[in-house]
Amino acid sequence: MATSTSSLQSTSQQKGHPPLINFTHLTKSSLGLSPTQINHSKFPILTSISGLFFFTILMLSFHTKLPPFWFLLLWISSSLMAESKCTKGCPLALASYYVWTDSNLTFISQVLNTTEDVILTYNPSIPDKDRLKSFIRVNVPYSCNCLNNGQFLGRIFQYMIQKGDTYNKLANTYYANLTTVSLLQEFNSFPTTNVPENSIVNVPVSCYCGSRKIDKKYGLFLTYPLRPDDSGNIALDSNSTKSLLQRYNPNVDLNAGAGIVYIPAKDKTGQYPPLPSSGLSGVVIAVISVAVVAVVIILAILFVRMRRKRMKKASIILGKPEEVLPRSVYGSSHNASSMDAGNMGVTVDKSVEFSYEELAQATENFSMANKIGSGGFGDVFYAELRGEKAAVKKMDMQASKEFLAELKVLTRVHHLNLVRLIGYCVEECLFLVYEFIENGNLSQHLRGSGKDPLTWPTRVQIALDSARGLEYIHEHTVPVYIHRDIKSANILIDKSCHAKVADFGLTKLTEVGNNSAPTRLVGTFGYMPPEYAQYGEVSPKVDVYAFGVVLYELISAKAAVVKQNFSGPDSKGLVGMFEVVLKQNDQNEIRKLVDPRLGDDYPIDSVCKVAQLAYKCTQEDPHLRPSMRSVVVNLMTLSSTTGEWDTGAYYESHLAKVRSTH
């Protein structure tokens, strides 16, 4: 970030959440559908669905002895919820960026993830990239995507925080009011008043794709942050009529001088591109989707009621008091001190259930002296339980989703290179009890103080062990598991310097053959592939990419995101650093990235092969990345040749010492 820009602040403020102001922009308009256009007489399938709704609701009210009106409200609310979600985006949108003093095209292209040349093609009035006037607007192209499970229509950019940066500065200056502080808070977990330096933040910028209901002639739109000096002039400046703009922005005061409006825009040819053609199928699909959501909710209520009755009956037969899942897990304000894992739908027959008292005693009441680590979902404590060394992870009740994910995986999946789950506890808090791994994690060995440097053969062995663990959950389990948070901190090292993959709290399961599925964004920046960071697409290739980053870490001992000497929002991560060097095809350049603690004690050919394998794993196109099975085969070959080198190097060193003594 240029230091001369740090003190500048824009006076314009946005109000609210642009994509949520008018949800018809996100769904019905993009489908060419409005409530008044649904004619049931023309679409018998819609009439049938409505009849099915009414009949189901009536029967449900008789069965549960609750008023039918309650279920009618449930149906309406679920329909509105479904309609408030976007279904798809569009390949192109434009952002109107207000150029503030000392800003330039280089900076604008960096924060909006494009190039100066691309920006110039949409701004013919700018003579060249080195001559940019202040206080003008620049149109910047970006893709418009349906994100967060349909809750947000826009693009999420990534920005590395520099010293002195705040959410307010990002929203109002660096991103020229294209985003808001409230959106930054919503899409990031950092505290507003203390965003850590060098952390990566998500910057959401909304967009709009047009409406067949309003006008089919306009298919490209400009996301335009209003400023005080825009009052009354925006229609004239955009070559649009005020009535047309008001139809596209029904809940926005065009004279307010603040907020976001969406304006029909011209493409690079100077023409207004029309909306792409769409048929009736989109309407039918949308209504059927609403029907499915409502029916699922109704059936879920029936299922829960019937299941509770069966559980209560079973508890009476067994002579045990009924244990009920605490409401806090569902987000209710009611509190509960314990929870039944069986009620959570988890089979835990292979794990031991511990009491809270037993865990508290084994960890000396979870004292700081016993604390051996911490993560995003809880702290980890050392314990000795029933004659076995263990690591106890203590999690809040709010982390029930991650708790369940890890419990499900580790009670069903067992492998030498996956950390072993000993047991669990659901009293007071959520606890997972693992086998204790003596040597900490890989990140500590590569970058922590007080650790001897890992030899090159040991690093290759750690890579092979980790790859085998991932191959197992990708290739040999049904359903397939995707870890989603592979990083050096989640690879544990035992006393024999063998590796085990740990921390399955973000694991996602997919059916065989389901190669990719959109999901919410979780994980660690620096390890996320482009298709996941930008679109939320999840497949086993997400883990392959992250594993490639770990391979680069094993070579260099550098972190996934490396702090650069220069400032700027696009500081290169470890992947970018290696890509530049590997394209030069020069072993001497690769040597410059090797962990200096290795000295010259490594075979450069082996290092180059690991770097090439990492390069394949971190390809931008997920289809070009190898499978973990292929990665294991490559590393097995490398491990055998590296072992031979290690033995030869030992004998050469021993002979040299013998000769020096004679």
N, C-alpha and C positions, 0 to 999 in steps of 0.2 A: 504494500500500500504506500503510495507516495506520501511523504511526511507533510507536504504542503497542503494536503487535503484534510488533515485530521481535525482541524478547528472549524471546518465549514459545516453549517447546519442549514437544511432547507426549512422554510417556514410553513410549507404546505403539510397538512395532516390529512390522513385518510380516516374515514369513519366506517366502523363495522367490518364485516367479512364479505368482500365482494361476491364470491361465488355463492354465498348463502343468502344474499339479499333477495334474489329472485330464482327460486329453484326451477321454474319452468324453463329458464335458460339452459339448465343442465340436462333436462330430460325431455319434456314434452315438446319443447320448441325444436330441439335437435331432431326429433322424430317426426316433426310436422303434425303434432297432435295437440289438441286443446280439449278441455272437458266438454265444451259445447259441440265438438265435432264427432263425439262418439255416438253413433246411431245404432242402437242394439238391433233394430229391425233389419239392418243391412248385414249385421254380423251375428248370425245365430250362435256361434261359439261363445261370444261374449255374454249373450243372454243366458246361455246354459250355465256358464260359470257363475253368473250372478244368482241364478236360481239355486245352484249347488251351495253357494255361500249361505243363502237365507235358510235353506233346509238344514244345513250343518249347524248353524248357529242356534236354530230352534231346538234341534235334538239335544245339543250340548246344554242348553239352558234347562231342559227337563231333567237331564242326567245329573247335573251338578246342583240343581235347585237354586240357581242364581238367575236374576232378571235377564231376559233376552237383550234388553237395552245395553247392559254392560258389555255383552259380546259384540253388539253392533258397534259400540264405541271402539272396541278392540280392533274390529275389522277396518273401520275408517282410519284409525291411527296407523295401523300397519300399512294400509294402502298409501297414506300420505308419506310414510317413511320410505316405502319403496319408490314412490314417485320423486322423492327429494334427492335421489341418487342419480348421478350421471351414468350413462351406459357406455359411452365411447368419447374419444377426443377427436382432434383433427390434426393433420400433419403440419399445419403452419398457422401461427398467429404472430402478431407484431406487438412489441412493447414500445410505448412512447416514452423515451428517456430524456428528462430535462437536464441539459448540460449545465453544470454549475462551474463556478470559477476554478481554473486550474485543472479541470477534468480533461480527458483526452480519449480518443478512440481506443487506444491500447487498454486503458483502464476499463472502459465500458465493455469491450469485447471480453475481458477477463472475467468480470463479475457476472456476465450473462452468457458465458461459455460459448463464444463464437469467435469469428476472426474479423479483423478490420476490413478485409476485402469484401466479405459477405455483407457487412453493414453498409459499405459504400454502394453496393448494388441496389439497395432499397432507399438510398438517399442521394439521388442524382444532383441535388443542389450543393452537396459538399464537394469541393474541387479535388481534394486529396486528403489522405489520413493525417497529414501533418498540419493541416490548417482547419481547425475546428473552432468556431465562435462559441463563446459562452452565452448562456441564457436563450438557447434555441432548443428545439426538440429533435431527437434522432430516433428513427424507427429501427428497432432491432428485432430480427426474426427469431422465433423459438417454437418448439413443438408444444402442442396443447394436449395434455393427457388426462385421462380419468384416473385419479389416484385415491389412495386411502379407502379402498373398497367402495368407490363411487361417491365419496363424501366431498371430494375436491377436484374441480376441473382447472387444471393449470400445469405448471412446471415447477419442480423443486430443484433449485440451484444449490451448489455447495460453496461455502466460503470459509476460509481459515482465519480465525480471529487473531488480530494483531494487538499489540499493546495499546491500550486506550480505546479500543473499539467497544461499542455498546449496541444493544438492540435498537435504540433510538437512532444512533448514527447510521446503522445499516439500513434501516427502513427509510429514513427521511433524507439521507444524503447519498450514500453509496448506491442504493437501489432506487433513488429518486422517487420515493413514494409509490413504487410499484408493489410494495408489500407493506405490512403494518407490524407494529410491535406486538399486537395481540396474536397475529398469525405466527410470528417468530416464536412466541411463547408456546403456542399450540403445537408446533411441529418440532420443538426441541425440549430437552429435559433440563437444560442449564438454568440456574437462577437468573432472573432478569438483571439484578444488580451486580452480578459477579460471574461473567462468562469467562471461563479459563482461557488464557492465552494459548495459541496454537491448536485450540480445539476446532473441530469442523462443525459448522452449524448448517441446518437446512434453511433455505430461503425460498418460501413458496410465493410464486407470482401467478395470479389468476389469469384466465383467458376466457374466450367465448367463441363458439363455432358457428353461430347463425341460427336462423329459425325459418323453416319453410312456411310456417303460419304467417309470418310477417312479410317476408319478401325473399323469393328464390334467387333473386339477382345477386345477392351478397353472400359470399362464402368465406371471406377473409376479414378478420376484425382486428382493430387496434385497441389494445388495453391502454387507456388514456387516464392518467392521474390528473384530476382537475387542480388548477391553481387559482388564487384570487384574481389574477388578471385575465382569466378565461371567461369571466362572467359575461354572458350574452354573446360572446364571439365564437364559441366552439362550433356551432352549426355552420357559420360562415367560413371559418378556417378549414373545416373538414369537407367542404363542398357537399354537405348533407343538409336536409331540411330539419328544422327543430322537431317537427312532428315525427319524422322517421327516427331520430335519435331518442325521442321520448318513448316510442313504442319498443325500442330495443332496451331501454333503461327505464322501465315504468316506475321504479321505486327510488329514483335518483333525482335530486334537484339539480338541474343543469346550471343553475345560477348560484349554487352554493359556494363555488370556489374550492371545494374539497371533495374527496371521494373518487371512486373509479367509474368511468363510463366506457362502454364498448362502442366503437365507431367503425362503420364499413370502411375498408381500406383497399388500396390498389396494390397489385403485385408488382414484380420487377418490370413487367412490360407496360406499366401504367394503366392497366385495365382492372375492372372489378371482377374477380373470378366468381362464378355462380356457385351456389350450393351443389354438392354432388347429388345425383339422383338417388332416391330411396323409395321403396315400394311399401305396400300395405303390411308386409311381414313385420316391420318394426313395431307397428301399432299393436298387432296381435300378440307379439312376443312380450311387449311391455305390460299389457293387461293380464296375460297369462302369468307373468312373473308376480304381479300383485296378488293374483289368485293363489298361487303356490305359497307365497309368504304367509298369507292369512290362514290358509288351511294348516300349514306346518305349525303356526303358533297355537291354533286351536287344538290340534292333536297333541302338541307338547303339553298343554295344560291338562288334558285328559290323562296323558301318560303319567305325569307327575302325581296327580291325585290318586290314580290307581296304584302306582308304585308305593306311595306312602301308606296306603291302606294295607297292601300286602306285607310291607315291612313291619307295620304295627302288629298285624296278626301273627307274623313269624316271631316277633319279639315276645309276644304273650305266650306262644307255644313253648319257646325256649326258656322262658322264665327270666329273660334279660330285659332291662329297661331300654326303650328305643333311643337310639342315638340319631340326632338329626343334623344334617349339614348346616353349619352356621350361616345365617343370612348375610353376614359380612362378605362371604365369598361371592355373593351375587350383587354386591354393591349396596345392600340395605344399610340403614343407619343402626340396625339392631346389632348388639355385640354378642359374641359367644366365645367361650374359652376353649372349646375342643371341637373336633370334627371327625366324622367317621369316614375313613378312606374308602370303605365299601360304597358309601353313598355317593362318592365322587366318581364312581364308574371305573375304578382302578383295581386290577387284580394284583394283589401284593403277597401271594402265597409263598414266594421265594424270598421274601424279605422279613426281617424281624421288626416287630413293633415295640419300640422302647417307650418307657414312661418319661414324663418331663423330669421327675425327680431323679431318675437314673442318669439322664443326660446332664442335668445341672450338677450333680455330684461328680461325674466324671470330668467335667470341664472346670471344676472349682467355681461353680456359679457363673460360668461364661466370663471368666476373668480376662483382663487384658494380657496377663502372663501366658494364658493358653491360646490367645488369638494368633493364628498363623497366616491369615489372609482375609481379603474382602473382595467382593465383586459387585456387579450391578444389582444383585437380588439378595444379598445378605453377607454376613460375616462367617468366617470359618474358624473353628476352634479345634485344638488337639484334645484327644480324650483316649482313655483306655477303658474299653467296655467288654466285660465278660472275657477278660484275658487277651483281648486283641486291640492293637493300636488302631485308632480310627480318627477320621476328620469329620467334624459335625458342622454342617451348614445350617445356620439359623436364619429363617426367612420370615418376613411379615405376612400376615394373612392376605394382604393385598396382592402378594405374589403367587396366589394359588394357581394361576394358569401355568407359570413356569415350574412350580412345584409338581403339578400333575404331569406336565410334559416330561420332566426328568424321571419321575417315578414310573411312568408308563414305559419309557425306553429301557431303563436299567433293570426293571423287573422282568423284561421279556428278552433283552439282548445281552448275551454274555460272550466276551471275547478277551483273549489275553491282552490285547492292546486297547481295551476300553476300561475305564476305571470301574471298579466293582462296588455295587451298592450293597451295604450290609443291612440297613434297615431304615426306619422312618419314625417320626412322632408327629402327632397333630394336636397336641395339647399346648395351650397358651399361644404358641407360634407354630410355624411349619418347620420341621427339621428333616434333613436328609443325612444319613450316616454312611460314609464311604470308607473304604480301606485307606489307610494312611500311606501316602507316598513320600518317602524320606527326603528326596532331593529337590523338592520344590518344583517350579515350572520352568519351561524352556526360556522364557523371557528373562527370568532371574539369572540363569546361567550365561545368557548372551550379553546382558547389559547390567546385571547387578554387581555390586561390589562384594568382595569376600569370597567369590567363587573362582575356582581354577578354570582356565579356558578349556572348553571341550576340544578334544583332538578332532581332526578331520574325519577319521573313520567312525568316531562316536557320533558325529553330526549326521553322517550318512545313515548310520544305524537308527538314529532317532527319526530321521525322515522316513525310513522304511517302516518302522513300527507304527508311526502315525498314519501312514498311507494304508497299511493293512487294516487298522481300525476303521478308517473311513470306507475302505473297499467293502468291509463286512456289512456295514449298515446300508451301503448303496446297492450291493449286489446279492447279498445272501439273506435278507430279511423280507418278509411280506407282512404288512406293506413296507415300502422303502422309506428309510428315515433320512432326512436332510438336516445336518447339524446347524447350519446358518450362523455359527459364531466360532469358526475355526481361526485360531490365532495362537501365537507362541505362549501367551499366558494361560491358555486352556490345554496345553500339552504338558503333562506331568512326567517327571523323570524319577525312576526308582533307583535303588542303591546299586543296581547293576548297569545303570545308564541306559536302560530301555525305556521306551516312551509309552504312555497311555493317554488316549484322548479323554478329556473330561468336560464338565459343564454342559449338560444337555438341556438346559432350561429353555432354550429357544428352538429346540428341535421341532421340525415339521414332518409329518408323515404324508406320503402320497401313494396312491394306488399304482400298481405296476402298469406301465404304459402311459401314465400321466406325466409327461416330461416337464411341463411347466405350468405353474398356477400362480396368478397374482395374489399378493398377500400384503400385510402391513409391513412397514420398514422397521426391521430390528437388526441388531448386529453391531459391528465395530467398523468405523470409517477407516479406510486404508486397506481393508480386506474385502470390501464389497465390490462385486463386478458391476459394470455399467448397467446391464439390463435389470439388475436388482435395485441398485441405488436410484435409478430414474423411473422405472416402471413397476417395481415390486414383483418381477417375475422370478419364481423360485423353481429350481431344478437341481439335481445333484451337481451340475456344473458350477453352482454357486460355491459349494465346498471345494471344488477343484481349483477355482480361482484363488480362494483364500489360502489353500495349501501351497499354491505357487508363490504367494507372498511369503509364507513361512520358509520356503526353500531359499528365497532371497535373503531372509533374515539369518538363516543358518550360514550362508556364505559371508555376509557382511557384518553380522551382529548389530545392524542398524534397525531402528524401529520402522514400522510400516509407513508412517508419515514422518519424514525427516525434516527437522527445523533447518531452514536455509539461512544463509548469511544475508540474503536480500529480503526485502519485504514485498508482499504482494498477495493477492487472494488465491493465486493458483500455484502456490509452492508445490513442487513436485514431490510425489510420494516415492517409495522405494521402487515400485514398478516402473515409473517413468525414468528414474535414474539408471536402472539396468537396461531398459530398452535403448536408451541413447548409446550406451557402451556396447551392447551386443550388436547393434547395427554397424559398428566400426570393424567388427571381426578381428580384433586385436587383443591377444592374450595379455599383453602388458597393460592395456586399459582395464581389463577385468581384474588384474592383480591389485589395482588401486582401490577396488571396492572390497577386497577380501579383508576379513577381520584382522587388524594388525596384531592382535594377540597370538595369532597362529604363526607369526614370523614367516619363515619360508618352509615351514613344516607341513606341507600339503602338496599333493600332485595336481599341477595346474590343469592337466587334461580332465581329471575327475571333477574339479571345480567348474570347468567350462561346460561339461556335460550336465551337471546339476543346474547351472544357469540356463542352459538351453531348454531343459525340461521345465524349469520355472517359467520361461518365456512362453512355452506352449500352453502351460496351465493358465496363464494370465492373458490369453488372447481376448480381444474385445468381443469377438463373435463367439458365443458359447458353443456353437456347433464345431468350432475349430479346436476346442480344448479336448484333451484326451480324457478317457474314463479313468477312474481310480484304479481299475484293474490294470490298465495299460501303464499307469504311473508305477504301480507296485512291481510290474515286470521290469521296467527300466531301472528302478532303484535296486532290485535284487541283483541285476547284472553289475551295476555300479558298486554295490556293497562287496561283491566277491572280488572284483579287481582292486578296490580300495584296500580290502583286507590283505591282499597279496603285497600291495605297496607298503602297508604298515609293517608287515613282517620283514620285508627287505630293508626298509629304512632302519628298523631296529638292529638288524645284524650289521649293517654298514656302520651305524653309530657305535656299536659294541666293538667292532674290529678297529675303528679309529681310536677308541680309548685304549685298547690293548697295545696298539702300535706306539701310542704316545708314551706308554710306561716303559718301553724297552729302548 
